[in-house]
């Protein structure tokens, strides 16, 4: 069974950094794309950063220039380097994997809490 496990969340002060990791296991198909989404209390889940199998990244405007997404295809792992964090980054961050088995199949991780606070 496909499983996504996020790690690296925690409490950080404004201006600090965190690095999130997401490991995908149980994959029997190619991972077409992976991404990070976040959901703050009372807000809709939003895309933060997405990276394709070819390594092309896309970022939300709110994190552009501060966050960097990368992936290790051999390890089925995606990372999110988060710098210059501020309070608006506080949310549960979810890893998403889009598999391709003739059609797209979506899997989500359980989420990891990121809290930016003084």
C-alpha distances in whole Angstrom, upper triangle without the diagonal:
4,6,10,13,16,19,23,24,27,31,33,37,38,38,36,32,29,26,22,19,16,13,10,8,5,7,9,12,14,14,17,18,17,19,21,22,24,25,28,30,31,30,28,24,26,25,26,25,23,23,22,21,25,25,27,27,28,29,30,34,34,32,34,35,34,30,29,25,24,21,20,19,18,17,14,16,19,22,24,28,29,33,36,34,36,36,34,31,30,27,23,22,18,16,15,13,14,13,15,15,18,18,16,13,13,11,12,13,14,18,20,24,27,30,33,36,40
4,7,10,13,17,20,22,25,28,30,34,35,35,32,29,26,23,19,16,13,10,7,6,4,6,8,10,12,11,14,15,14,16,17,18,21,22,26,27,29,27,25,22,22,21,22,21,19,19,19,18,21,22,24,23,24,25,27,30,30,28,30,32,30,26,25,21,20,18,17,16,16,14,11,13,15,18,20,24,26,30,33,31,33,33,31,28,27,24,21,19,15,13,12,10,11,10,13,13,17,16,14,11,10,8,9,10,12,15,18,22,24,28,30,34,37
4,7,10,13,17,18,21,25,27,30,31,32,29,26,22,20,16,13,10,8,6,5,6,8,11,13,14,13,16,15,13,15,15,16,18,20,23,25,27,25,23,20,21,20,20,20,18,18,19,18,22,22,23,23,23,24,25,29,28,26,28,30,28,24,23,20,19,17,16,16,16,13,11,12,13,16,18,22,23,27,30,28,30,30,28,25,24,21,18,16,12,10,10,10,12,12,15,16,20,19,16,13,11,8,8,7,9,12,14,18,21,24,27,30,34
4,7,10,14,15,18,22,24,27,28,28,26,22,19,16,13,10,6,6,5,7,9,10,14,14,14,12,15,13,11,11,12,13,15,17,20,22,24,23,21,17,18,17,17,16,15,16,17,17,20,19,21,20,20,21,22,25,25,23,24,26,24,21,19,16,16,14,14,14,15,12,10,9,10,12,14,18,19,23,26,24,26,26,25,21,21,18,15,12,9,7,8,8,11,12,16,18,21,19,16,13,11,7,6,5,7,9,11,15,17,21,24,27,30
4,7,10,12,15,19,21,24,26,26,23,20,16,14,10,8,5,5,7,8,11,13,17,18,18,15,18,16,13,13,12,14,15,17,19,21,24,23,21,18,19,18,17,17,17,17,19,19,22,21,22,21,22,21,22,26,25,22,24,26,23,20,19,16,16,14,15,16,16,13,11,10,10,12,13,16,18,21,24,22,24,24,24,20,19,17,13,11,9,8,10,11,15,16,19,21,24,23,20,17,14,11,9,6,7,8,9,13,15,19,21,24,28
4,7,8,12,15,17,21,22,22,19,16,13,11,7,6,4,7,9,12,15,16,20,20,19,16,18,16,12,12,10,12,12,15,17,19,22,21,20,16,17,16,15,15,15,16,18,19,22,20,21,19,20,19,20,23,21,19,21,22,20,16,16,14,14,13,15,16,17,14,12,10,9,9,10,13,14,18,21,18,21,21,20,17,16,14,11,8,7,7,10,12,15,17,21,23,26,25,21,19,16,12,10,6,7,6,6,10,11,15,18,21,24
4,6,9,13,14,18,20,20,17,14,10,8,6,5,6,9,12,14,18,19,22,23,22,19,21,19,15,14,12,14,14,16,18,20,23,22,22,18,19,18,16,16,17,18,21,21,24,21,23,20,21,20,21,24,22,19,22,22,19,16,16,14,15,15,16,18,19,15,14,11,11,10,10,12,13,16,19,17,19,20,20,16,15,14,11,10,10,10,13,15,19,21,24,27,30,28,25,22,19,16,14,10,10,8,6,9,10,14,16,19,22
4,7,10,11,15,16,17,13,11,7,6,4,6,9,12,15,17,21,22,26,26,25,22,23,20,17,15,13,14,14,16,17,20,23,22,22,19,19,18,16,16,18,19,22,23,24,22,23,20,21,19,20,23,20,18,20,20,17,14,14,14,15,15,17,19,20,17,17,13,12,10,9,10,10,13,16,14,17,17,18,14,14,13,12,10,12,12,16,18,21,23,27,30,33,31,27,25,22,19,16,13,13,10,7,9,9,12,13,16,19
4,7,9,13,14,15,12,10,7,8,6,9,11,14,17,20,23,24,28,28,27,23,25,22,18,16,13,13,12,14,14,16,20,19,20,17,17,17,15,16,18,20,23,24,26,23,24,21,21,19,19,21,19,16,19,20,16,14,15,15,17,18,19,22,23,20,19,16,14,12,11,11,10,13,15,12,14,14,15,12,10,10,9,8,11,12,16,18,22,25,28,31,34,32,28,26,22,20,16,13,12,9,5,5,5,8,10,13,16
4,6,10,13,14,11,10,8,10,10,12,15,18,21,23,26,27,31,31,30,27,28,25,21,19,16,16,14,15,14,16,20,20,21,19,19,20,17,19,21,23,26,28,30,27,27,24,24,22,21,23,20,18,21,21,18,16,18,18,20,21,23,26,27,24,23,19,18,15,14,13,12,14,15,12,13,13,15,12,10,10,10,11,14,16,19,22,26,28,32,34,37,35,31,29,26,23,19,16,15,12,8,6,5,6,8,11,13
4,7,10,12,10,10,9,12,13,16,18,21,24,27,30,31,35,35,34,30,31,28,24,22,18,18,15,16,15,16,20,20,22,20,21,21,19,21,23,25,29,31,32,29,29,26,26,23,22,23,20,18,21,21,17,17,19,20,22,24,26,29,30,27,26,23,21,18,16,15,13,13,14,11,11,11,13,11,9,11,12,13,16,19,22,25,29,31,35,38,40,38,34,32,29,26,22,20,18,15,11,8,6,5,6,7,9
4,7,8,6,7,8,11,13,16,19,22,26,28,32,32,36,36,34,31,32,28,25,22,18,19,16,17,16,18,21,21,23,21,21,21,18,20,23,25,29,30,32,28,28,25,24,21,21,22,18,16,19,19,15,15,17,19,21,23,26,29,30,27,27,23,21,18,15,13,11,11,10,8,9,10,12,11,10,12,14,14,18,20,23,26,29,32,36,39,41,39,35,34,30,28,24,22,20,17,13,11,8,6,5,6,8
4,6,5,8,10,14,16,20,22,26,29,32,35,36,39,39,37,34,34,31,27,24,21,21,18,19,17,19,22,22,24,23,22,23,20,22,25,27,31,33,34,30,30,26,26,22,22,22,18,17,19,19,15,16,19,21,24,26,28,31,33,31,30,26,24,20,17,15,12,11,9,8,8,9,12,11,11,14,16,17,21,23,26,29,32,35,39,42,44,42,38,36,33,31,27,25,24,20,17,14,11,8,5,5,5
4,5,9,11,15,17,20,23,27,30,33,36,36,40,39,37,34,34,30,27,24,20,20,18,18,17,19,21,21,23,22,21,21,18,20,24,26,30,32,33,29,28,25,24,20,19,19,15,14,17,16,13,14,18,20,23,26,29,32,34,31,30,27,24,20,17,15,11,10,7,5,5,7,10,10,10,14,17,17,21,23,26,29,32,35,38,41,43,41,37,36,33,31,28,26,25,21,18,15,12,9,6,6,7
4,7,10,14,16,20,23,26,29,33,36,36,39,39,36,33,33,29,26,23,20,20,19,20,19,21,24,23,24,23,22,21,18,19,23,25,28,31,31,27,26,23,22,19,19,18,15,13,15,13,10,12,15,18,21,24,27,30,32,30,29,26,23,19,16,13,10,7,4,5,6,9,12,11,13,16,18,18,22,23,26,29,31,34,37,41,43,41,37,36,33,31,28,26,26,22,19,17,13,12,9,10,10
4,7,11,13,17,20,24,27,30,34,34,37,36,34,31,31,28,24,22,19,20,18,20,19,21,24,23,25,23,22,21,18,19,22,23,27,29,30,26,26,22,22,19,19,19,16,14,16,14,11,12,14,17,19,22,24,28,30,27,27,23,20,17,14,11,8,6,6,6,8,11,13,11,12,15,17,17,20,21,24,27,30,33,36,39,41,39,36,35,31,29,26,24,24,20,17,15,12,11,8,10,10
4,7,10,13,17,20,23,26,30,30,34,33,31,27,28,24,21,19,16,17,16,19,18,21,24,23,24,22,20,19,16,16,19,20,24,26,26,23,23,20,20,17,18,18,16,13,15,13,10,9,11,14,16,18,21,24,26,23,23,19,17,13,10,7,5,4,6,6,10,12,14,11,12,14,16,14,17,18,21,24,27,29,33,36,38,36,33,32,28,26,24,21,21,18,15,14,11,11,10,12,13
4,6,10,13,16,20,23,27,27,30,30,28,25,25,22,19,16,14,15,14,17,17,20,23,22,22,20,19,18,14,15,17,18,22,23,25,21,22,19,19,17,17,19,16,13,15,15,11,10,11,12,14,16,18,21,23,20,20,16,14,10,8,6,5,7,9,8,12,13,14,11,12,13,13,12,14,15,18,21,24,27,30,33,35,34,30,29,25,23,20,18,18,15,12,11,9,10,10,13,15
4,7,10,13,17,20,23,23,27,26,25,21,22,19,16,14,12,14,14,17,18,22,25,23,23,20,19,17,14,13,15,16,19,20,21,18,19,16,17,16,17,19,17,14,16,15,12,9,9,10,11,13,14,18,19,17,16,13,10,7,6,4,6,9,12,11,15,16,17,13,14,14,14,12,13,13,16,18,21,24,27,30,32,31,27,26,23,21,18,16,17,14,11,12,10,13,13,17,19
4,7,10,13,17,20,20,24,24,22,19,20,17,13,11,9,12,12,15,17,20,23,21,21,17,17,15,12,12,14,14,17,19,20,17,18,16,17,15,17,19,17,14,16,17,14,11,10,9,10,11,13,16,18,15,14,10,8,5,5,6,8,11,14,13,16,17,17,13,13,13,11,9,10,9,13,15,18,20,24,27,30,28,24,23,20,17,15,12,13,11,9,10,9,13,14,18,20
4,7,10,13,17,17,20,20,19,16,18,15,11,11,10,13,14,17,19,22,25,23,22,19,18,16,14,13,13,14,16,17,19,16,18,16,17,17,18,21,20,17,19,19,16,13,12,10,10,9,11,13,14,11,11,7,6,5,7,9,11,15,18,17,20,21,20,16,17,16,13,10,10,9,12,13,16,18,21,24,27,26,22,21,18,15,13,11,12,11,10,12,13,16,18,21,24
4,7,10,13,13,17,17,16,13,15,13,9,9,9,12,14,17,19,22,25,23,21,18,17,15,14,13,13,13,15,15,18,16,18,16,17,17,19,22,21,19,20,21,19,15,14,11,11,9,10,12,13,10,8,5,5,6,9,12,14,18,21,19,22,23,22,18,18,16,14,10,9,6,9,9,13,15,18,21,24,22,19,17,15,12,10,8,10,10,10,13,14,18,20,23,26
4,6,10,11,14,15,14,12,15,13,10,12,12,15,17,20,23,25,28,26,24,21,20,18,17,16,15,14,16,15,18,17,19,18,20,20,22,25,25,22,23,24,22,19,17,14,12,10,10,10,11,8,6,5,7,9,12,15,17,21,24,23,26,26,25,22,22,20,17,14,12,9,10,10,13,14,17,19,23,22,19,17,15,12,11,9,12,12,13,16,18,21,24,27,30
4,7,7,11,11,11,9,12,12,10,12,13,16,18,21,24,26,28,26,24,21,21,18,18,17,15,14,15,14,17,17,19,18,20,21,23,26,26,24,25,26,25,21,19,15,14,11,11,10,11,8,5,6,9,12,14,18,20,24,27,26,28,29,27,24,24,21,18,15,13,9,9,8,11,11,14,16,19,18,16,13,12,9,10,9,12,13,15,18,20,24,26,30,33
4,5,9,11,12,11,15,15,13,15,17,19,21,24,27,29,31,29,27,24,24,22,22,21,19,18,18,16,20,20,22,22,24,25,27,30,30,28,29,30,28,24,23,19,17,14,13,12,12,9,7,9,12,15,18,21,24,27,31,29,32,32,31,27,27,24,21,18,16,13,13,11,13,12,15,16,19,19,17,14,14,11,12,11,14,16,17,21,23,27,29,33,36
4,6,9,11,11,15,16,15,18,19,21,24,26,29,31,33,31,29,25,26,24,25,23,21,20,19,18,21,22,24,24,26,27,29,33,33,30,31,33,31,28,26,22,20,17,16,14,13,12,10,12,15,18,21,25,27,31,34,32,35,35,34,30,30,27,24,21,18,15,14,12,13,12,14,14,18,18,16,13,14,11,13,13,16,18,20,24,26,30,33,36,39
4,6,8,8,12,13,13,16,18,20,23,26,29,31,33,31,28,25,25,23,23,21,19,18,16,14,18,19,21,22,23,25,27,31,31,29,30,31,30,27,24,21,19,15,14,12,12,11,9,12,14,18,21,24,27,30,33,32,35,35,33,30,30,27,24,21,18,15,13,10,11,8,10,11,14,15,13,11,12,10,13,14,17,19,21,25,27,30,33,36,40
4,7,9,12,15,15,19,21,23,26,29,32,34,36,34,31,27,27,25,26,24,21,20,18,15,19,20,23,24,25,28,30,33,34,32,32,34,33,29,27,23,21,18,16,13,13,13,11,15,17,21,24,27,30,33,37,36,38,38,37,33,34,31,27,25,21,18,16,13,12,9,10,9,12,13,13,11,13,13,16,17,20,22,25,28,30,34,37,40,43
4,6,9,12,13,17,20,22,25,28,31,34,35,32,29,26,26,23,24,22,19,17,15,12,16,18,20,21,23,25,27,31,32,30,30,32,32,28,25,22,20,16,16,12,13,14,11,14,16,20,23,26,29,32,36,35,37,37,35,32,33,30,27,24,21,17,15,11,10,6,6,6,9,10,10,9,12,12,15,17,21,23,25,29,30,34,36,40,43
4,6,9,11,15,18,21,24,27,30,33,34,32,29,25,24,21,22,19,16,14,11,9,12,14,16,18,20,22,25,28,30,28,27,29,29,25,23,19,17,14,13,9,11,12,10,13,14,18,21,24,27,30,33,32,35,36,34,31,31,29,26,23,20,16,14,10,9,6,6,7,10,11,10,10,12,13,16,17,21,22,24,28,29,33,35,38,41
4,6,7,11,14,17,20,23,27,30,31,28,25,22,21,18,18,16,12,11,9,7,11,12,14,15,17,19,21,25,26,24,24,26,25,22,19,15,14,11,11,8,11,11,8,10,11,15,17,20,23,26,30,29,31,32,30,27,28,25,23,19,16,13,10,7,6,4,6,9,12,11,9,9,10,10,13,14,18,19,21,24,25,29,31,35,38
4,7,10,14,16,20,23,27,30,30,27,24,21,19,16,17,14,11,9,6,5,9,10,11,13,14,17,19,23,24,23,22,24,24,21,19,15,14,12,13,10,13,14,11,12,12,15,17,21,23,26,29,29,31,32,29,26,28,25,23,20,17,14,11,8,6,5,6,9,11,10,8,9,10,12,14,16,20,20,22,25,26,30,31,35,38
4,7,11,13,17,20,23,26,27,24,21,18,16,13,13,11,7,6,4,5,9,9,9,10,11,14,16,19,21,19,19,21,21,17,15,12,11,10,12,10,14,14,10,11,10,13,14,17,19,23,26,25,27,28,26,23,24,22,20,17,14,11,8,6,5,7,9,13,14,13,10,10,10,11,12,14,18,18,20,22,23,26,28,31,35
4,7,10,14,17,20,23,25,22,19,16,14,11,11,9,6,6,6,8,11,10,11,10,11,12,14,18,19,17,17,19,19,15,13,9,9,8,11,10,13,13,9,9,7,10,11,14,16,20,23,22,24,25,23,20,21,19,17,13,11,7,6,4,6,9,12,15,17,15,12,12,10,10,10,11,15,14,16,19,19,23,24,28,31
4,7,10,14,17,20,22,19,16,13,11,8,7,5,4,6,8,11,13,11,11,9,9,10,11,15,15,13,14,17,16,12,11,8,9,10,13,13,16,15,12,10,8,9,9,12,14,17,20,19,20,21,19,16,17,15,14,10,8,6,5,7,8,12,15,18,20,18,14,14,11,11,10,11,14,12,14,16,16,19,21,25,28
4,7,10,13,17,19,16,14,10,9,6,5,5,6,9,12,14,17,14,14,11,10,10,10,14,13,12,13,16,14,11,11,8,11,12,15,16,19,17,14,12,9,9,8,11,11,15,17,15,17,18,16,12,14,12,10,7,6,5,6,9,12,15,18,21,23,21,17,16,13,12,10,10,12,10,11,13,12,16,17,21,24
4,7,10,14,15,12,10,7,5,4,5,7,9,12,15,17,20,18,17,14,12,10,10,13,12,12,14,17,15,12,13,12,14,15,18,19,22,20,17,15,12,12,11,13,13,16,18,16,16,16,14,11,12,9,8,6,5,6,7,11,13,17,20,23,24,22,18,17,13,12,10,10,11,9,11,12,12,15,16,20,24
4,7,10,12,9,8,5,6,7,7,10,12,15,18,21,23,21,20,17,15,12,11,14,12,12,15,17,15,13,15,14,17,18,21,22,25,23,20,18,15,14,12,14,13,16,17,14,14,13,11,9,9,6,5,4,6,9,10,14,16,20,23,26,28,25,21,20,16,15,12,11,11,8,9,9,9,12,14,17,21
4,7,8,6,6,4,6,9,10,13,15,19,22,24,27,24,23,20,18,16,13,16,14,14,17,20,18,16,18,18,21,22,25,26,29,26,23,21,18,18,16,18,16,18,19,16,15,13,11,9,9,5,5,7,8,11,13,17,19,22,25,28,30,27,23,21,18,16,13,13,12,9,10,10,10,12,14,17,20
4,6,5,7,7,9,12,12,16,18,22,25,28,30,27,26,23,20,17,15,17,14,15,18,21,18,17,20,20,23,24,28,29,32,29,27,24,21,20,17,19,16,18,18,15,13,11,9,8,7,4,6,9,11,15,17,20,23,26,29,32,34,30,27,25,21,20,17,16,15,12,12,10,10,10,12,14,18
4,5,8,10,12,15,16,19,22,25,28,31,33,31,30,26,24,21,18,20,17,18,22,24,22,21,24,24,27,28,31,32,35,32,29,27,25,23,21,22,20,22,21,18,16,13,11,12,9,7,9,12,14,18,19,23,25,28,32,34,36,32,29,27,23,22,18,18,16,14,14,11,12,12,14,15,19
4,7,10,12,16,17,21,23,27,29,32,34,32,31,27,25,22,19,20,18,20,23,26,24,23,26,25,29,30,33,34,37,34,31,29,27,26,23,25,22,24,23,20,18,15,13,14,12,10,12,14,16,20,21,24,26,29,32,35,36,32,29,27,24,23,20,20,18,16,17,15,16,15,17,18,21
4,6,9,12,14,17,20,23,26,29,31,29,27,24,21,18,15,17,15,17,20,23,21,20,23,23,26,27,30,31,34,32,29,27,24,23,21,23,20,22,22,18,17,14,11,12,11,9,11,13,14,17,18,22,23,27,29,32,33,30,26,25,21,21,18,18,18,15,16,15,15,15,17,18,22
4,6,10,12,15,17,21,23,26,28,27,25,22,19,17,14,16,15,16,19,23,21,20,22,21,24,25,29,29,32,30,27,25,23,22,20,22,20,23,23,20,19,17,14,14,13,11,11,12,13,15,15,19,20,23,26,29,30,26,23,22,18,18,16,17,16,15,16,16,16,17,19,21,25
4,7,9,12,14,18,20,23,25,23,22,19,16,15,12,15,14,15,18,21,19,17,19,18,21,22,25,25,28,26,23,21,19,19,17,19,18,21,21,18,18,16,13,12,12,9,9,9,9,12,12,15,17,20,23,26,27,23,20,19,15,15,12,13,13,12,13,13,14,16,18,21,24
4,6,9,11,15,17,21,22,21,19,16,13,11,9,11,11,12,14,17,17,15,16,15,18,20,23,24,27,25,22,20,17,17,15,17,16,19,19,17,17,16,13,11,13,10,11,10,10,12,12,15,16,20,22,25,26,23,19,19,15,16,13,15,15,13,15,15,15,17,18,21,24
4,6,7,11,14,17,19,17,15,12,9,8,7,10,10,10,12,15,15,12,13,12,15,16,20,21,24,23,20,18,15,14,12,15,14,17,18,17,17,17,14,12,14,12,12,10,9,10,10,12,13,17,20,23,24,21,17,17,14,14,13,14,16,13,15,16,15,18,19,22,25
4,7,10,14,17,18,16,14,11,8,6,5,9,8,7,9,12,11,9,10,9,13,15,18,20,23,22,19,17,13,12,9,12,11,13,15,13,14,15,12,10,12,11,11,9,10,10,11,14,15,19,21,25,26,23,20,20,16,16,14,15,16,13,14,14,13,16,16,20,23
4,7,10,14,15,12,10,7,6,4,6,10,10,8,9,11,11,8,8,6,10,12,15,16,20,19,16,14,11,10,8,11,11,14,16,15,17,18,16,13,15,14,14,11,11,10,10,12,13,17,19,23,24,22,18,18,16,16,14,15,17,15,15,16,15,18,19,22,25
4,7,10,11,9,8,6,5,7,9,12,14,12,12,14,14,11,10,7,9,10,14,14,18,17,14,13,10,10,10,13,14,17,19,19,20,22,19,17,19,17,16,13,12,10,9,10,10,14,16,19,21,18,15,16,13,14,13,15,17,16,17,19,18,21,22,26,29
4,7,8,6,5,4,6,9,12,15,17,14,14,15,16,12,10,7,7,8,11,11,15,15,12,11,9,10,10,13,15,18,21,21,23,25,22,19,22,20,19,16,14,11,10,10,10,13,14,18,20,18,15,16,14,15,15,16,19,18,19,21,21,24,24,28,31
4,5,5,5,7,9,12,15,18,20,18,17,19,19,16,13,10,10,9,11,10,14,15,12,12,11,13,14,17,19,22,25,24,27,28,26,23,25,23,22,19,17,14,12,10,9,11,12,16,17,15,13,14,14,15,16,18,21,20,22,24,24,27,28,32,35
4,5,8,10,12,15,19,22,23,21,20,21,22,19,16,12,10,8,10,7,11,13,10,11,11,14,15,18,21,24,27,27,29,31,29,26,28,26,24,21,18,15,13,11,10,10,11,14,15,15,13,15,15,16,17,18,22,22,23,26,26,29,30,34,37
4,6,9,12,16,19,21,24,21,20,20,22,19,15,13,11,10,11,9,13,15,13,14,13,15,17,19,21,24,27,27,30,32,30,27,29,28,27,23,21,18,16,14,13,14,14,17,18,18,16,18,18,19,21,22,25,25,26,28,28,31,32,35,38
4,6,10,13,16,19,21,18,16,17,18,15,12,9,7,7,9,9,13,14,13,12,11,12,13,15,18,20,23,24,27,29,27,24,26,25,24,21,19,16,15,14,14,15,16,19,21,20,18,19,18,19,20,21,24,23,23,26,25,28,28,32,35
4,7,10,14,16,18,16,14,15,17,14,11,10,9,10,13,13,16,18,16,15,13,14,14,16,18,20,22,23,26,28,25,23,26,25,24,20,19,17,16,15,14,16,17,21,21,20,18,20,19,20,20,21,25,23,24,26,25,28,28,32,34
4,7,10,13,15,12,11,12,13,11,8,7,8,10,13,14,18,18,16,15,12,12,11,13,14,17,19,19,22,24,22,19,22,21,21,17,17,15,14,14,14,17,18,22,23,21,19,20,18,19,19,20,22,21,21,23,21,24,24,28,31
4,7,9,12,10,9,11,13,10,9,8,11,13,16,17,21,21,18,17,14,14,12,14,14,16,18,18,20,22,19,17,20,19,19,16,16,15,14,15,15,18,19,23,24,22,19,20,18,19,18,20,22,20,21,22,21,23,23,27,29
4,6,8,7,6,9,10,8,8,8,12,14,18,19,23,22,20,18,14,13,11,12,12,14,15,15,17,18,16,14,17,16,17,14,15,14,14,16,17,20,22,26,27,24,21,22,19,20,18,19,21,19,19,20,18,20,20,23,26
4,5,6,6,10,10,9,11,11,15,18,21,22,26,25,23,20,17,16,13,14,13,14,15,14,15,16,13,12,15,15,16,14,15,15,15,17,18,22,24,27,28,25,22,23,20,20,19,20,21,19,19,19,17,19,18,22,24
4,5,5,9,10,10,12,14,17,20,24,25,29,28,26,24,20,18,15,16,14,14,14,14,14,16,13,12,16,16,18,17,18,19,19,21,22,25,27,31,32,29,26,26,24,24,22,23,25,22,22,21,19,20,19,22,24
4,6,9,9,9,12,14,18,21,25,26,30,28,26,24,20,18,14,14,12,12,12,11,11,12,9,9,13,14,16,15,17,18,19,22,23,27,29,32,33,31,27,27,24,24,22,22,23,20,19,18,16,16,15,18,20
4,6,5,6,9,11,14,18,21,23,27,25,23,21,17,15,11,11,8,9,9,9,10,12,10,9,12,13,15,13,15,16,17,20,22,25,27,31,32,30,26,26,23,23,21,21,22,18,18,17,14,15,14,17,20
4,5,6,8,10,14,17,21,23,26,25,24,21,17,15,12,12,10,10,11,12,13,16,14,12,16,17,19,16,18,18,19,21,22,25,27,31,32,30,27,27,24,25,23,23,24,21,21,20,18,19,18,21,23
4,6,8,11,14,18,21,23,26,26,25,22,18,16,12,11,10,9,9,11,13,16,15,14,17,19,21,18,20,20,21,23,24,28,30,33,34,32,29,30,27,27,25,25,26,23,22,22,19,20,18,21,22
4,7,10,13,17,20,23,26,25,23,20,17,14,10,8,6,5,6,8,10,14,13,11,14,16,18,16,18,18,20,22,24,27,30,33,35,33,29,29,26,26,24,23,24,21,19,18,15,16,14,17,19
4,7,10,14,17,19,22,21,20,17,13,10,7,5,5,6,8,9,12,15,13,11,14,15,16,13,15,15,17,18,21,24,26,30,31,29,26,26,23,22,20,19,21,18,16,16,14,16,15,18,20
4,7,10,14,16,19,18,17,14,11,8,6,5,7,8,12,12,16,18,17,14,17,17,17,14,15,14,16,17,19,22,24,28,29,28,24,24,22,21,20,19,21,18,17,18,16,18,18,21,23
4,7,11,13,16,15,14,11,7,6,5,6,9,12,15,15,18,20,19,15,18,17,17,13,13,11,13,13,15,18,20,24,26,24,21,21,19,18,17,16,19,16,16,18,16,19,19,23,25
4,7,10,12,12,11,9,6,5,7,8,12,14,18,18,21,23,22,19,21,20,19,16,15,13,13,13,15,17,19,23,25,24,21,21,19,18,18,17,20,18,18,20,19,22,22,26,28
4,6,9,8,7,6,4,6,9,11,14,17,21,21,24,26,25,21,23,22,20,16,15,12,12,11,13,14,17,20,22,22,19,19,17,16,16,16,19,18,18,21,20,24,24,28,31
4,6,5,6,5,6,8,12,14,17,20,24,24,27,29,28,24,26,25,23,19,18,14,15,13,15,15,17,20,22,22,20,20,19,18,18,17,20,20,20,23,23,26,27,31,33
4,5,5,7,8,11,15,17,20,23,27,27,30,32,30,27,28,26,24,21,19,15,14,12,13,12,14,16,19,19,17,17,17,16,17,17,21,21,22,25,25,28,30,33,36
4,6,8,11,13,17,19,23,26,29,29,32,34,33,29,30,29,26,23,21,17,17,15,16,15,16,18,21,21,20,19,19,18,19,19,22,23,23,26,27,30,32,35,38
4,5,9,11,15,17,21,24,27,27,30,32,31,27,28,26,24,20,18,15,15,13,15,15,17,19,22,22,20,19,18,17,17,16,19,19,20,23,24,27,29,33,35
4,7,10,14,17,20,23,27,26,29,30,29,25,26,24,21,18,16,12,12,10,12,11,14,16,19,19,17,15,15,13,14,13,17,17,18,22,22,26,28,31,34
4,7,10,13,16,20,23,22,25,27,26,22,23,21,19,15,13,10,11,10,13,13,16,19,22,21,18,17,15,14,13,12,15,15,15,19,19,23,24,28,31
4,7,10,13,16,20,19,22,24,22,19,20,18,16,13,11,8,10,9,12,14,17,20,22,21,18,17,15,14,13,12,15,14,14,17,17,20,22,25,28
4,6,10,13,16,16,19,21,20,16,18,17,15,12,12,9,12,12,15,17,20,23,26,25,21,20,18,16,15,13,15,14,13,15,14,18,19,22,25
4,6,10,13,12,15,17,16,13,14,14,13,10,11,10,12,14,17,19,22,26,28,26,23,22,19,18,16,14,16,13,12,14,12,15,16,19,22
4,6,10,10,14,16,16,13,15,15,15,12,14,13,16,18,20,23,26,29,31,30,26,26,23,21,19,18,19,16,14,15,12,15,15,18,20
4,7,7,10,13,13,9,12,13,14,12,14,14,17,19,22,25,28,31,33,31,28,27,24,22,20,18,19,16,14,13,10,12,11,15,17
4,5,9,12,13,10,13,15,16,15,18,18,21,23,26,28,31,35,37,35,31,31,28,26,24,22,23,19,17,16,12,13,11,14,16
4,7,10,11,10,12,15,17,16,20,21,23,26,28,31,34,38,40,37,34,33,30,29,26,24,25,21,19,17,13,13,10,12,14
4,7,8,6,9,12,14,14,17,19,21,24,27,30,33,37,38,36,32,32,28,27,24,22,22,18,16,14,10,9,7,9,11
4,6,6,8,11,14,15,18,20,23,26,29,32,35,38,40,38,34,33,29,28,25,23,23,19,17,14,11,9,6,8,10
4,5,6,9,13,14,18,20,23,26,29,32,36,39,41,38,34,33,29,28,24,23,22,18,16,13,10,8,5,6,9
4,5,8,12,13,16,19,21,24,27,30,33,36,38,35,31,30,27,26,22,22,21,17,16,13,10,9,8,10,13
4,6,9,9,13,15,18,21,24,27,30,34,35,33,29,28,24,23,20,18,18,14,13,10,7,7,7,10,13
4,7,9,13,16,18,22,25,28,31,34,36,33,30,28,24,23,19,18,16,13,11,8,5,5,5,8,12
4,6,9,13,15,19,22,25,28,31,33,30,27,25,21,19,16,14,13,10,8,6,6,7,9,12,15
4,6,10,13,16,19,23,26,29,31,28,24,22,18,16,13,11,9,6,5,4,6,8,11,14,18
4,7,10,13,16,20,23,26,28,25,22,20,16,14,11,9,9,5,5,6,7,10,13,16,20
4,6,10,13,16,20,22,25,22,18,16,12,10,7,6,7,4,7,9,10,14,16,20,23
4,7,10,13,17,19,22,20,16,14,11,8,6,5,8,7,9,12,13,17,19,23,26
4,7,10,13,16,18,16,12,10,7,6,5,6,10,10,12,15,16,20,22,26,29
4,6,10,13,15,13,10,8,6,5,7,9,12,13,15,19,20,23,26,29,33
4,7,10,12,10,6,6,5,7,9,12,15,16,19,22,23,27,29,32,36
4,7,9,8,6,5,6,8,11,14,17,19,21,25,26,30,32,35,39
4,6,5,5,6,9,11,15,17,21,22,25,28,30,33,35,39,42
4,5,7,7,11,13,17,19,23,25,28,31,32,36,38,42,45
4,7,9,13,16,19,22,26,27,30,33,35,38,40,44,47
4,7,10,13,17,20,23,25,28,31,32,36,38,41,45
4,7,10,13,17,20,21,24,27,29,32,34,37,41
4,7,10,14,17,19,22,25,27,30,32,36,39
4,7,10,13,15,18,21,23,26,29,32,36
4,7,10,12,15,18,21,24,27,30,34
4,7,8,12,15,17,20,23,26,30
4,6,9,12,15,18,21,24,28
4,7,10,13,16,20,23,26
4,7,10,13,16,19,23
4,7,10,13,16,19
4,6,10,13,16
4,7,10,13
4,6,10
4,7
4
